[in-house]
Amino acid sequence: MHADAPDDGVRAACGPAATATSFRSDGSDLMPGKVGAGSFWKGMTDWATGTADLDTVLAKIDGSWPK
């Protein structure tokens, strides 16, 4: 798989995935960085630890999407 990558950097990044016995991703991987690694991550962490209620978290995540 990674032998077809366009350069050494991409080949190096793909190596672990190409040789792994399992590979997982979640919905946040398809979200813009500001959401997936930002508001979604923080919101879900806050909700899971009980520092924020679900409605508040979802409203913040929805509001952070780029227009």
PDB file of N, CA, C, O and CB in Angstrom:
ATOM      1  N   MET A   1       0.832  -1.198   0.000  1.00  0.00           N
ATOM      2  CA  MET A   1       0.000   0.000   0.000  1.00  0.00           C
ATOM      3  C   MET A   1       0.867   1.248   0.000  1.00  0.00           C
ATOM      4  O   MET A   1       0.725   2.085  -0.891  1.00  0.00           O
ATOM      5  CB  MET A   1      -0.942   0.006   1.210  1.00  0.00           C
ATOM      6  N   HIS A   2       1.750   1.397   0.960  1.00  0.00           N
ATOM      7  CA  HIS A   2       2.494   2.636   1.043  1.00  0.00           C
ATOM      8  C   HIS A   2       3.592   2.747  -0.010  1.00  0.00           C
ATOM      9  O   HIS A   2       4.162   3.826  -0.173  1.00  0.00           O
ATOM     10  CB  HIS A   2       3.088   2.770   2.403  1.00  0.00           C
ATOM     11  N   ALA A   3       3.909   1.679  -0.726  1.00  0.00           N
ATOM     12  CA  ALA A   3       4.903   1.756  -1.792  1.00  0.00           C
ATOM     13  C   ALA A   3       4.435   2.690  -2.899  1.00  0.00           C
ATOM     14  O   ALA A   3       5.259   3.233  -3.635  1.00  0.00           O
ATOM     15  CB  ALA A   3       5.191   0.362  -2.361  1.00  0.00           C
ATOM     16  N   ASP A   4       3.138   2.884  -3.030  1.00  0.00           N
ATOM     17  CA  ASP A   4       2.587   3.760  -4.063  1.00  0.00           C
ATOM     18  C   ASP A   4       2.486   5.214  -3.613  1.00  0.00           C
ATOM     19  O   ASP A   4       2.031   6.065  -4.378  1.00  0.00           O
ATOM     20  CB  ASP A   4       1.224   3.265  -4.477  1.00  0.00           C
ATOM     21  N   ALA A   5       2.900   5.509  -2.393  1.00  0.00           N
ATOM     22  CA  ALA A   5       2.814   6.880  -1.878  1.00  0.00           C
ATOM     23  C   ALA A   5       3.745   7.783  -2.684  1.00  0.00           C
ATOM     24  O   ALA A   5       4.770   7.324  -3.187  1.00  0.00           O
ATOM     25  CB  ALA A   5       3.178   6.931  -0.360  1.00  0.00           C
ATOM     26  N   PRO A   6       3.396   9.059  -2.811  1.00  0.00           N
ATOM     27  CA  PRO A   6       4.139   9.951  -3.701  1.00  0.00           C
ATOM     28  C   PRO A   6       5.536  10.347  -3.219  1.00  0.00           C
ATOM     29  O   PRO A   6       6.360  10.747  -4.041  1.00  0.00           O
ATOM     30  CB  PRO A   6       3.350  11.177  -3.913  1.00  0.00           C
ATOM     31  N   ASP A   7       5.832  10.252  -1.932  1.00  0.00           N
ATOM     32  CA  ASP A   7       7.163  10.641  -1.451  1.00  0.00           C
ATOM     33  C   ASP A   7       7.482   9.946  -0.127  1.00  0.00           C
ATOM     34  O   ASP A   7       6.629   9.286   0.466  1.00  0.00           O
ATOM     35  CB  ASP A   7       7.250  12.175  -1.282  1.00  0.00           C
ATOM     36  N   ASP A   8       8.717  10.105   0.319  1.00  0.00           N
ATOM     37  CA  ASP A   8       9.179   9.424   1.533  1.00  0.00           C
ATOM     38  C   ASP A   8       8.387   9.826   2.772  1.00  0.00           C
ATOM     39  O   ASP A   8       8.127   8.987   3.634  1.00  0.00           O
ATOM     40  CB  ASP A   8      10.645   9.713   1.759  1.00  0.00           C
ATOM     41  N   GLY A   9       8.001  11.093   2.873  1.00  0.00           N
ATOM     42  CA  GLY A   9       7.235  11.554   4.034  1.00  0.00           C
ATOM     43  C   GLY A   9       5.888  10.861   4.138  1.00  0.00           C
ATOM     44  O   GLY A   9       5.489  10.422   5.217  1.00  0.00           O
ATOM     45  N   VAL A  10       5.201  10.764   3.034  1.00  0.00           N
ATOM     46  CA  VAL A  10       3.896  10.098   3.018  1.00  0.00           C
ATOM     47  C   VAL A  10       4.072   8.598   3.271  1.00  0.00           C
ATOM     48  O   VAL A  10       3.281   7.995   3.996  1.00  0.00           O
ATOM     49  CB  VAL A  10       3.171  10.340   1.665  1.00  0.00           C
ATOM     50  N   ARG A  11       5.108   7.994   2.674  1.00  0.00           N
ATOM     51  CA  ARG A  11       5.375   6.574   2.916  1.00  0.00           C
ATOM     52  C   ARG A  11       5.626   6.318   4.398  1.00  0.00           C
ATOM     53  O   ARG A  11       5.119   5.344   4.954  1.00  0.00           O
ATOM     54  CB  ARG A  11       6.580   6.101   2.084  1.00  0.00           C
ATOM     55  N   ALA A  12       6.401   7.184   5.036  1.00  0.00           N
ATOM     56  CA  ALA A  12       6.690   7.020   6.466  1.00  0.00           C
ATOM     57  C   ALA A  12       5.421   7.153   7.298  1.00  0.00           C
ATOM     58  O   ALA A  12       5.234   6.411   8.263  1.00  0.00           O
ATOM     59  CB  ALA A  12       7.731   8.052   6.928  1.00  0.00           C
ATOM     60  N   ALA A  13       4.556   8.078   6.940  1.00  0.00           N
ATOM     61  CA  ALA A  13       3.304   8.275   7.676  1.00  0.00           C
ATOM     62  C   ALA A  13       2.347   7.103   7.471  1.00  0.00           C
ATOM     63  O   ALA A  13       1.600   6.750   8.383  1.00  0.00           O
ATOM     64  CB  ALA A  13       2.631   9.581   7.238  1.00  0.00           C
ATOM     65  N   CYS A  14       2.362   6.503   6.298  1.00  0.00           N
ATOM     66  CA  CYS A  14       1.453   5.395   5.982  1.00  0.00           C
ATOM     67  C   CYS A  14       1.958   4.053   6.491  1.00  0.00           C
ATOM     68  O   CYS A  14       1.174   3.113   6.627  1.00  0.00           O
ATOM     69  CB  CYS A  14       1.238   5.315   4.491  1.00  0.00           C
ATOM     70  N   GLY A  15       3.243   3.948   6.773  1.00  0.00           N
ATOM     71  CA  GLY A  15       3.826   2.676   7.176  1.00  0.00           C
ATOM     72  C   GLY A  15       3.104   1.983   8.312  1.00  0.00           C
ATOM     73  O   GLY A  15       2.720   0.822   8.161  1.00  0.00           O
ATOM     74  N   PRO A  16       2.901   2.644   9.446  1.00  0.00           N
ATOM     75  CA  PRO A  16       2.216   1.968  10.557  1.00  0.00           C
ATOM     76  C   PRO A  16       0.808   1.501  10.198  1.00  0.00           C
ATOM     77  O   PRO A  16       0.387   0.425  10.624  1.00  0.00           O
ATOM     78  CB  PRO A  16       2.146   2.891  11.752  1.00  0.00           C
ATOM     79  N   ALA A  17       0.091   2.282   9.435  1.00  0.00           N
ATOM     80  CA  ALA A  17      -1.264   1.878   9.047  1.00  0.00           C
ATOM     81  C   ALA A  17      -1.222   0.692   8.087  1.00  0.00           C
ATOM     82  O   ALA A  17      -2.087  -0.183   8.138  1.00  0.00           O
ATOM     83  CB  ALA A  17      -2.013   3.057   8.398  1.00  0.00           C
ATOM     84  N   ALA A  18      -0.231   0.664   7.226  1.00  0.00           N
ATOM     85  CA  ALA A  18      -0.138  -0.414   6.239  1.00  0.00           C
ATOM     86  C   ALA A  18       0.220  -1.739   6.881  1.00  0.00           C
ATOM     87  O   ALA A  18      -0.141  -2.793   6.356  1.00  0.00           O
ATOM     88  CB  ALA A  18       0.887  -0.069   5.180  1.00  0.00           C
ATOM     89  N   THR A  19       0.922  -1.712   8.003  1.00  0.00           N
ATOM     90  CA  THR A  19       1.348  -2.959   8.641  1.00  0.00           C
ATOM     91  C   THR A  19       0.519  -3.310   9.878  1.00  0.00           C
ATOM     92  O   THR A  19       0.753  -4.345  10.502  1.00  0.00           O
ATOM     93  CB  THR A  19       2.807  -2.862   9.025  1.00  0.00           C
ATOM     94  N   ALA A  20      -0.431  -2.475  10.231  1.00  0.00           N
ATOM     95  CA  ALA A  20      -1.253  -2.709  11.420  1.00  0.00           C
ATOM     96  C   ALA A  20      -2.218  -3.863  11.205  1.00  0.00           C
ATOM     97  O   ALA A  20      -2.627  -4.144  10.078  1.00  0.00           O
ATOM     98  CB  ALA A  20      -2.026  -1.447  11.791  1.00  0.00           C
ATOM     99  N   THR A  21      -2.576  -4.523  12.288  1.00  0.00           N
ATOM    100  CA  THR A  21      -3.583  -5.578  12.198  1.00  0.00           C
ATOM    101  C   THR A  21      -4.987  -5.003  12.332  1.00  0.00           C
ATOM    102  O   THR A  21      -5.967  -5.663  11.987  1.00  0.00           O
ATOM    103  CB  THR A  21      -3.342  -6.641  13.275  1.00  0.00           C
ATOM    104  N   SER A  22      -5.086  -3.785  12.829  1.00  0.00           N
ATOM    105  CA  SER A  22      -6.374  -3.090  12.873  1.00  0.00           C
ATOM    106  C   SER A  22      -6.117  -1.602  12.711  1.00  0.00           C
ATOM    107  O   SER A  22      -5.034  -1.106  13.023  1.00  0.00           O
ATOM    108  CB  SER A  22      -7.141  -3.386  14.209  1.00  0.00           C
ATOM    109  N   PHE A  23      -7.108  -0.911  12.228  1.00  0.00           N
ATOM    110  CA  PHE A  23      -6.997   0.532  11.999  1.00  0.00           C
ATOM    111  C   PHE A  23      -8.351   1.131  12.299  1.00  0.00           C
ATOM    112  O   PHE A  23      -9.362   0.679  11.763  1.00  0.00           O
ATOM    113  CB  PHE A  23      -6.536   0.866  10.529  1.00  0.00           C
ATOM    114  N   ARG A  24      -8.387   2.149  13.156  1.00  0.00           N
ATOM    115  CA  ARG A  24      -9.661   2.741  13.560  1.00  0.00           C
ATOM    116  C   ARG A  24      -9.653   4.246  13.358  1.00  0.00           C
ATOM    117  O   ARG A  24      -8.625   4.912  13.484  1.00  0.00           O
ATOM    118  CB  ARG A  24      -9.964   2.413  15.019  1.00  0.00           C
ATOM    119  N   SER A  25     -10.800   4.743  13.048  1.00  0.00           N
ATOM    120  CA  SER A  25     -10.998   6.190  12.997  1.00  0.00           C
ATOM    121  C   SER A  25     -12.407   6.452  13.517  1.00  0.00           C
ATOM    122  O   SER A  25     -13.212   5.532  13.670  1.00  0.00           O
ATOM    123  CB  SER A  25     -10.795   6.767  11.529  1.00  0.00           C
ATOM    124  N   ASP A  26     -12.684   7.703  13.781  1.00  0.00           N
ATOM    125  CA  ASP A  26     -14.035   8.040  14.219  1.00  0.00           C
ATOM    126  C   ASP A  26     -14.519   9.254  13.429  1.00  0.00           C
ATOM    127  O   ASP A  26     -13.807   9.790  12.580  1.00  0.00           O
ATOM    128  CB  ASP A  26     -14.076   8.321  15.755  1.00  0.00           C
ATOM    129  N   GLY A  27     -15.718   9.661  13.723  1.00  0.00           N
ATOM    130  CA  GLY A  27     -16.317  10.769  12.982  1.00  0.00           C
ATOM    131  C   GLY A  27     -15.509  12.047  13.036  1.00  0.00           C
ATOM    132  O   GLY A  27     -15.539  12.843  12.097  1.00  0.00           O
ATOM    133  N   SER A  28     -14.782  12.252  14.130  1.00  0.00           N
ATOM    134  CA  SER A  28     -14.019  13.490  14.252  1.00  0.00           C
ATOM    135  C   SER A  28     -12.899  13.573  13.221  1.00  0.00           C
ATOM    136  O   SER A  28     -12.432  14.669  12.913  1.00  0.00           O
ATOM    137  CB  SER A  28     -13.440  13.610  15.650  1.00  0.00           C
ATOM    138  N   ASP A  29     -12.458  12.437  12.681  1.00  0.00           N
ATOM    139  CA  ASP A  29     -11.421  12.437  11.659  1.00  0.00           C
ATOM    140  C   ASP A  29     -11.893  13.103  10.368  1.00  0.00           C
ATOM    141  O   ASP A  29     -11.074  13.557   9.570  1.00  0.00           O
ATOM    142  CB  ASP A  29     -10.973  11.015  11.374  1.00  0.00           C
ATOM    143  N   LEU A  30     -13.183  13.164  10.163  1.00  0.00           N
ATOM    144  CA  LEU A  30     -13.734  13.770   8.954  1.00  0.00           C
ATOM    145  C   LEU A  30     -14.184  15.209   9.175  1.00  0.00           C
ATOM    146  O   LEU A  30     -14.629  15.876   8.241  1.00  0.00           O
ATOM    147  CB  LEU A  30     -14.897  12.949   8.450  1.00  0.00           C
ATOM    148  N   MET A  31     -14.069  15.685  10.409  1.00  0.00           N
ATOM    149  CA  MET A  31     -14.491  17.047  10.731  1.00  0.00           C
ATOM    150  C   MET A  31     -13.335  18.021  10.518  1.00  0.00           C
ATOM    151  O   MET A  31     -12.171  17.625  10.593  1.00  0.00           O
ATOM    152  CB  MET A  31     -15.004  17.130  12.187  1.00  0.00           C
ATOM    153  N   PRO A  32     -13.645  19.298  10.252  1.00  0.00           N
ATOM    154  CA  PRO A  32     -12.573  20.294  10.208  1.00  0.00           C
ATOM    155  C   PRO A  32     -11.812  20.271  11.532  1.00  0.00           C
ATOM    156  O   PRO A  32     -12.404  19.999  12.576  1.00  0.00           O
ATOM    157  CB  PRO A  32     -13.144  21.719   9.925  1.00  0.00           C
ATOM    158  N   GLY A  33     -10.511  20.552  11.504  1.00  0.00           N
ATOM    159  CA  GLY A  33      -9.685  20.504  12.704  1.00  0.00           C
ATOM    160  C   GLY A  33     -10.241  21.301  13.866  1.00  0.00           C
ATOM    161  O   GLY A  33     -10.172  20.864  15.015  1.00  0.00           O
ATOM    162  N   LYS A  34     -10.792  22.470  13.571  1.00  0.00           N
ATOM    163  CA  LYS A  34     -11.345  23.336  14.617  1.00  0.00           C
ATOM    164  C   LYS A  34     -12.457  22.617  15.387  1.00  0.00           C
ATOM    165  O   LYS A  34     -12.667  22.870  16.573  1.00  0.00           O
ATOM    166  CB  LYS A  34     -11.885  24.647  14.002  1.00  0.00           C
ATOM    167  N   VAL A  35     -13.152  21.734  14.709  1.00  0.00           N
ATOM    168  CA  VAL A  35     -14.248  21.003  15.340  1.00  0.00           C
ATOM    169  C   VAL A  35     -13.743  19.667  15.892  1.00  0.00           C
ATOM    170  O   VAL A  35     -13.846  19.421  17.094  1.00  0.00           O
ATOM    171  CB  VAL A  35     -15.399  20.771  14.332  1.00  0.00           C
ATOM    172  N   GLY A  36     -13.200  18.803  15.031  1.00  0.00           N
ATOM    173  CA  GLY A  36     -12.802  17.459  15.433  1.00  0.00           C
ATOM    174  C   GLY A  36     -11.766  17.417  16.538  1.00  0.00           C
ATOM    175  O   GLY A  36     -11.897  16.644  17.487  1.00  0.00           O
ATOM    176  N   ALA A  37     -10.738  18.240  16.423  1.00  0.00           N
ATOM    177  CA  ALA A  37      -9.683  18.269  17.440  1.00  0.00           C
ATOM    178  C   ALA A  37      -9.904  19.401  18.439  1.00  0.00           C
ATOM    179  O   ALA A  37      -9.142  19.554  19.394  1.00  0.00           O
ATOM    180  CB  ALA A  37      -8.312  18.419  16.779  1.00  0.00           C
ATOM    181  N   GLY A  38     -10.940  20.182  18.214  1.00  0.00           N
ATOM    182  CA  GLY A  38     -11.220  21.324  19.080  1.00  0.00           C
ATOM    183  C   GLY A  38     -12.492  21.148  19.869  1.00  0.00           C
ATOM    184  O   GLY A  38     -12.503  20.488  20.909  1.00  0.00           O
ATOM    185  N   SER A  39     -13.564  21.736  19.378  1.00  0.00           N
ATOM    186  CA  SER A  39     -14.817  21.770  20.139  1.00  0.00           C
ATOM    187  C   SER A  39     -15.412  20.380  20.377  1.00  0.00           C
ATOM    188  O   SER A  39     -15.969  20.126  21.445  1.00  0.00           O
ATOM    189  CB  SER A  39     -15.828  22.631  19.416  1.00  0.00           C
ATOM    190  N   PHE A  40     -15.304  19.487  19.409  1.00  0.00           N
ATOM    191  CA  PHE A  40     -15.850  18.144  19.597  1.00  0.00           C
ATOM    192  C   PHE A  40     -15.079  17.415  20.689  1.00  0.00           C
ATOM    193  O   PHE A  40     -15.677  16.843  21.601  1.00  0.00           O
ATOM    194  CB  PHE A  40     -15.803  17.342  18.277  1.00  0.00           C
ATOM    195  N   TRP A  41     -13.761  17.436  20.598  1.00  0.00           N
ATOM    196  CA  TRP A  41     -12.926  16.752  21.589  1.00  0.00           C
ATOM    197  C   TRP A  41     -13.177  17.316  22.984  1.00  0.00           C
ATOM    198  O   TRP A  41     -13.425  16.565  23.927  1.00  0.00           O
ATOM    199  CB  TRP A  41     -11.434  16.882  21.224  1.00  0.00           C
ATOM    200  N   LYS A  42     -13.113  18.633  23.110  1.00  0.00           N
ATOM    201  CA  LYS A  42     -13.318  19.249  24.419  1.00  0.00           C
ATOM    202  C   LYS A  42     -14.733  18.995  24.915  1.00  0.00           C
ATOM    203  O   LYS A  42     -14.924  18.672  26.087  1.00  0.00           O
ATOM    204  CB  LYS A  42     -13.041  20.757  24.356  1.00  0.00           C
ATOM    205  N   GLY A  43     -15.710  19.131  24.060  1.00  0.00           N
ATOM    206  CA  GLY A  43     -17.096  18.928  24.457  1.00  0.00           C
ATOM    207  C   GLY A  43     -17.372  17.519  24.935  1.00  0.00           C
ATOM    208  O   GLY A  43     -18.018  17.325  25.964  1.00  0.00           O
ATOM    209  N   MET A  44     -16.890  16.537  24.199  1.00  0.00           N
ATOM    210  CA  MET A  44     -17.120  15.150  24.603  1.00  0.00           C
ATOM    211  C   MET A  44     -16.385  14.823  25.900  1.00  0.00           C
ATOM    212  O   MET A  44     -16.893  14.070  26.731  1.00  0.00           O
ATOM    213  CB  MET A  44     -16.677  14.192  23.492  1.00  0.00           C
ATOM    214  N   THR A  45     -15.195  15.385  26.072  1.00  0.00           N
ATOM    215  CA  THR A  45     -14.453  15.192  27.322  1.00  0.00           C
ATOM    216  C   THR A  45     -15.199  15.838  28.481  1.00  0.00           C
ATOM    217  O   THR A  45     -15.334  15.236  29.546  1.00  0.00           O
ATOM    218  CB  THR A  45     -13.027  15.777  27.209  1.00  0.00           C
ATOM    219  N   ASP A  46     -15.680  17.053  28.280  1.00  0.00           N
ATOM    220  CA  ASP A  46     -16.444  17.743  29.333  1.00  0.00           C
ATOM    221  C   ASP A  46     -17.714  16.973  29.680  1.00  0.00           C
ATOM    222  O   ASP A  46     -18.061  16.836  30.853  1.00  0.00           O
ATOM    223  CB  ASP A  46     -16.804  19.175  28.889  1.00  0.00           C
ATOM    224  N   TRP A  47     -18.404  16.474  28.664  1.00  0.00           N
ATOM    225  CA  TRP A  47     -19.636  15.717  28.911  1.00  0.00           C
ATOM    226  C   TRP A  47     -19.331  14.413  29.650  1.00  0.00           C
ATOM    227  O   TRP A  47     -20.033  14.056  30.596  1.00  0.00           O
ATOM    228  CB  TRP A  47     -20.364  15.417  27.581  1.00  0.00           C
ATOM    229  N   ALA A  48     -18.283  13.701  29.221  1.00  0.00           N
ATOM    230  CA  ALA A  48     -17.940  12.414  29.837  1.00  0.00           C
ATOM    231  C   ALA A  48     -17.514  12.564  31.292  1.00  0.00           C
ATOM    232  O   ALA A  48     -17.744  11.668  32.105  1.00  0.00           O
ATOM    233  CB  ALA A  48     -16.831  11.740  29.049  1.00  0.00           C
ATOM    234  N   THR A  49     -16.894  13.691  31.620  1.00  0.00           N
ATOM    235  CA  THR A  49     -16.451  13.902  33.001  1.00  0.00           C
ATOM    236  C   THR A  49     -17.513  14.573  33.856  1.00  0.00           C
ATOM    237  O   THR A  49     -17.333  14.742  35.062  1.00  0.00           O
ATOM    238  CB  THR A  49     -15.190  14.736  33.019  1.00  0.00           C
ATOM    239  N   GLY A  50     -18.620  14.955  33.231  1.00  0.00           N
ATOM    240  CA  GLY A  50     -19.713  15.563  33.979  1.00  0.00           C
ATOM    241  C   GLY A  50     -19.564  17.049  34.232  1.00  0.00           C
ATOM    242  O   GLY A  50     -20.302  17.617  35.037  1.00  0.00           O
ATOM    243  N   THR A  51     -18.611  17.694  33.550  1.00  0.00           N
ATOM    244  CA  THR A  51     -18.438  19.135  33.752  1.00  0.00           C
ATOM    245  C   THR A  51     -19.335  19.971  32.849  1.00  0.00           C
ATOM    246  O   THR A  51     -19.398  21.192  32.998  1.00  0.00           O
ATOM    247  CB  THR A  51     -16.999  19.517  33.518  1.00  0.00           C
ATOM    248  N   ALA A  52     -20.032  19.324  31.910  1.00  0.00           N
ATOM    249  CA  ALA A  52     -20.974  20.034  31.046  1.00  0.00           C
ATOM    250  C   ALA A  52     -22.105  19.090  30.667  1.00  0.00           C
ATOM    251  O   ALA A  52     -21.902  17.886  30.517  1.00  0.00           O
ATOM    252  CB  ALA A  52     -20.265  20.586  29.774  1.00  0.00           C
ATOM    253  N   ASP A  53     -23.301  19.656  30.515  1.00  0.00           N
ATOM    254  CA  ASP A  53     -24.435  18.827  30.105  1.00  0.00           C
ATOM    255  C   ASP A  53     -24.452  18.677  28.589  1.00  0.00           C
ATOM    256  O   ASP A  53     -23.874  19.492  27.869  1.00  0.00           O
ATOM    257  CB  ASP A  53     -25.767  19.436  30.602  1.00  0.00           C
ATOM    258  N   LEU A  54     -25.110  17.645  28.118  1.00  0.00           N
ATOM    259  CA  LEU A  54     -25.089  17.298  26.701  1.00  0.00           C
ATOM    260  C   LEU A  54     -25.640  18.405  25.814  1.00  0.00           C
ATOM    261  O   LEU A  54     -25.057  18.686  24.767  1.00  0.00           O
ATOM    262  CB  LEU A  54     -25.874  16.037  26.474  1.00  0.00           C
ATOM    263  N   ASP A  55     -26.725  19.033  26.191  1.00  0.00           N
ATOM    264  CA  ASP A  55     -27.306  20.094  25.352  1.00  0.00           C
ATOM    265  C   ASP A  55     -26.334  21.255  25.168  1.00  0.00           C
ATOM    266  O   ASP A  55     -26.228  21.809  24.074  1.00  0.00           O
ATOM    267  CB  ASP A  55     -28.615  20.605  25.967  1.00  0.00           C
ATOM    268  N   THR A  56     -25.633  21.622  26.225  1.00  0.00           N
ATOM    269  CA  THR A  56     -24.644  22.706  26.140  1.00  0.00           C
ATOM    270  C   THR A  56     -23.493  22.309  25.228  1.00  0.00           C
ATOM    271  O   THR A  56     -23.065  23.093  24.380  1.00  0.00           O
ATOM    272  CB  THR A  56     -24.108  23.069  27.540  1.00  0.00           C
ATOM    273  N   VAL A  57     -22.996  21.096  25.402  1.00  0.00           N
ATOM    274  CA  VAL A  57     -21.891  20.599  24.580  1.00  0.00           C
ATOM    275  C   VAL A  57     -22.280  20.584  23.107  1.00  0.00           C
ATOM    276  O   VAL A  57     -21.530  21.064  22.257  1.00  0.00           O
ATOM    277  CB  VAL A  57     -21.471  19.190  25.033  1.00  0.00           C
ATOM    278  N   LEU A  58     -23.450  20.034  22.806  1.00  0.00           N
ATOM    279  CA  LEU A  58     -23.878  19.955  21.403  1.00  0.00           C
ATOM    280  C   LEU A  58     -24.064  21.333  20.783  1.00  0.00           C
ATOM    281  O   LEU A  58     -23.737  21.536  19.614  1.00  0.00           O
ATOM    282  CB  LEU A  58     -25.176  19.166  21.292  1.00  0.00           C
ATOM    283  N   ALA A  59     -24.580  22.268  21.548  1.00  0.00           N
ATOM    284  CA  ALA A  59     -24.746  23.636  21.039  1.00  0.00           C
ATOM    285  C   ALA A  59     -23.392  24.268  20.726  1.00  0.00           C
ATOM    286  O   ALA A  59     -23.245  24.954  19.714  1.00  0.00           O
ATOM    287  CB  ALA A  59     -25.510  24.503  22.060  1.00  0.00           C
ATOM    288  N   LYS A  60     -22.401  24.038  21.591  1.00  0.00           N
ATOM    289  CA  LYS A  60     -21.064  24.598  21.344  1.00  0.00           C
ATOM    290  C   LYS A  60     -20.416  23.956  20.122  1.00  0.00           C
ATOM    291  O   LYS A  60     -19.784  24.643  19.320  1.00  0.00           O
ATOM    292  CB  LYS A  60     -20.162  24.404  22.577  1.00  0.00           C
ATOM    293  N   ILE A  61     -20.570  22.652  19.977  1.00  0.00           N
ATOM    294  CA  ILE A  61     -20.007  21.972  18.810  1.00  0.00           C
ATOM    295  C   ILE A  61     -20.666  22.486  17.538  1.00  0.00           C
ATOM    296  O   ILE A  61     -19.978  22.823  16.575  1.00  0.00           O
ATOM    297  CB  ILE A  61     -20.185  20.443  18.927  1.00  0.00           C
ATOM    298  N   ASP A  62     -21.999  22.549  17.530  1.00  0.00           N
ATOM    299  CA  ASP A  62     -22.714  23.063  16.350  1.00  0.00           C
ATOM    300  C   ASP A  62     -22.283  24.471  16.008  1.00  0.00           C
ATOM    301  O   ASP A  62     -22.120  24.807  14.834  1.00  0.00           O
ATOM    302  CB  ASP A  62     -24.219  23.033  16.580  1.00  0.00           C
ATOM    303  N   GLY A  63     -22.096  25.301  17.025  1.00  0.00           N
ATOM    304  CA  GLY A  63     -21.714  26.695  16.795  1.00  0.00           C
ATOM    305  C   GLY A  63     -20.298  26.887  16.324  1.00  0.00           C
ATOM    306  O   GLY A  63     -19.956  27.962  15.832  1.00  0.00           O
ATOM    307  N   SER A  64     -19.457  25.871  16.460  1.00  0.00           N
ATOM    308  CA  SER A  64     -18.044  26.013  16.076  1.00  0.00           C
ATOM    309  C   SER A  64     -17.762  25.631  14.635  1.00  0.00           C
ATOM    310  O   SER A  64     -16.657  25.856  14.141  1.00  0.00           O
ATOM    311  CB  SER A  64     -17.190  25.178  16.974  1.00  0.00           C
ATOM    312  N   TRP A  65     -18.745  25.056  13.952  1.00  0.00           N
ATOM    313  CA  TRP A  65     -18.532  24.664  12.552  1.00  0.00           C
ATOM    314  C   TRP A  65     -18.289  25.900  11.698  1.00  0.00           C
ATOM    315  O   TRP A  65     -18.962  26.917  11.870  1.00  0.00           O
ATOM    316  CB  TRP A  65     -19.745  23.864  12.010  1.00  0.00           C
ATOM    317  N   PRO A  66     -17.320  25.817  10.769  1.00  0.00           N
ATOM    318  CA  PRO A  66     -17.081  26.950   9.858  1.00  0.00           C
ATOM    319  C   PRO A  66     -18.340  27.258   9.042  1.00  0.00           C
ATOM    320  O   PRO A  66     -19.093  26.358   8.668  1.00  0.00           O
ATOM    321  CB  PRO A  66     -15.890  26.645   8.908  1.00  0.00           C
ATOM    322  N   LYS A  67     -18.539  28.497   8.787  1.00  0.00           N
ATOM    323  CA  LYS A  67     -19.703  28.940   8.002  1.00  0.00           C
ATOM    324  C   LYS A  67     -19.424  28.810   6.518  1.00  0.00           C
ATOM    325  O   LYS A  67     -20.283  29.134   5.698  1.00  0.00           O
ATOM    326  CB  LYS A  67     -20.071  30.397   8.342  1.00  0.00           C
TER     327      LYS A  67
END
